[in-house]
Amino acid sequence: MILRRKRALTLPRVILNLLTLRWFFQGLILLYKKTLSKAIGKSCIYYPTCSSYMYQAIEDWGTVIGIAMGIARIARCNPLACGGFDPVPFNPKGEIKWLY
């Protein structure tokens, strides 16, 4: 897993997380990683795995865009793909919003 700095929890961020159900979708991903992923075995050709990628995308980009990025990643994950290292793209708007 790629190490990233956690953002401070402020009241607007907590309210936004509750309204967008970020906690629900990240919880579903963690449930999948703890149950089904262990039963299926390691079959992802990318690093980080598709579930970790979606979890990080939701954390960095928000719920809607993060889920869309995760679904696109799962669609790319097939036996004909070359695989390899494919991290979540950096979101400059998340850290330095005054530039945009």
N, C-alpha and C positions, 0 to 999 in steps of 0.2 A: 504494500500500500504506500502511496506517495504521501509524505508528511507535509501537511499544510498548516499554517497558523490558524487557530480557531478564532473566530470573531467574538468580541465581547457581547454578552446578552444584555441588550437594552430593552426597555419597555416596548418601543415600537417594533423591534425585531421579534420579540416574543409574541406580540399580537399578530404580526404578519405570519409567523410560523403557524399559529393556531388557525388563522383564517384560510390559509392555503393548504392545510392538511399535510404539511411537509413531514410532520412527526409520524403521520399514518403511513405514508408511502415509504419513508425510511424504515419504519418498523416492519413493514411487509418484506422489505429487502433483507433486513436482519433475520427475520423469521425464515425466509428462504435459505439464507446462508447457513443457519444453524440446523435445519431439518433436511430439506430436499437436496441441497447441494452436497451434503455428506453422503446421501443415499445414491445419487447419480454418479458421483466421482468427479475427478478433475478432467474436464473435457474442453475447457476454453483455450483457444489458441492465442489469445491476447493476454498481455500483462499491462495493467491490472485486469482482473477477471471482469466479466460483463456486469456482475452484480456490484462489485466495488466501484466500477466506472459509473454506474447509474447512481449509486449512493453519493459519490463525490460530485457528480454533475448536479444533482438536486441540491447539495450543500452549497456549491459555488454559483450556479446559474439560476436557482429558484425551482419551484415545483414543476411548472408546465414545460419550460425549456429543458430542464434536467431529465424529465421523463421522455421527452421527444428525442433527446440525445441518446438516452439509454436504449430506446426502441430501435433507433437507427444503428446503434452499435450491435445489438442482438441480430438485426437483419444482415449486417456485414459478416457476422461470425458464422461461417460455413466452411465445409471441408476444402473448398477451392480457394479460399483466401490465404494470403501468405502469413498473416498473424504478426506477432512481435510486440514491441513496446508501443503502446498507444495511449498516452495519458489524456486526461480531460484538459481541453484548451483553457488557458488562463483567461479569467474574466477581469479586464481592467476596470470595468465599471463597479465591481464589487469592492475594490480597495481604494481607488482614487477617483471618486465620482465628480470631482470638481473639474477634471479635464474634459469631460464630455457633456 
